[in-house]
Amino acid sequence: MRPPSFRSYSSEPSVIPSNLPFLSAFLSCAIAQFLKVFTTWFKERRWDSRRMLSSGGMPSSHSATVTALATAIGLHEGTGGSVFAIAVVLACVVMYDASGVRLHAGRQAELLNQIVCELPPEHPVSNVRPLRDSLGHTPLQVVAGAFLGCIVAYLMKSSS
């Protein structure tokens, strides 16, 4: 068992951090959020730049982030260590949550919003602001995010 490593990933000082797992995760998240603008246009034929800052949609930025992190750790440090195991378990929990709990919470919010809209105007809850219903991801969105994360981590490792 080797001791924990606190070394720098590069011998030269740099303004940009050179932590491959961190950079891969951050870049994957940013790319996934950016792509949501285009997938929204493709699906709904409308441009919505707010999608870059919202949850839900295609691809899953949560999945892209944690998968890029786990992949970059595996590529950089190997798959036999505790850090890789932690990253894989974290990725599984996040992706399960995104396609399970958060997806169903979003569907419930959508249904509740519809019920509130049908209430008479004098009802006490008829003027409540709608709940956010774009919370989770379909399994396809999770897989697409995971695939994006793996590709980004691999390309980042290849270019370093």
Secondary structure, DSSP 8 states (H G I E B T S, - for coil): --------S-SS--SS---HHHHHHHHHHHHHHHHHHHHHHHHHS---GGGGGSSSSSS-HHHHHHHHHHHHHHHHH-SSSHHHHHHHHHHHHHHHHHHTHHHHHHHHHHHHHHHHHTS-TTSTTTTS----------HHHHHHHHHHHHHHHHHHHHH-
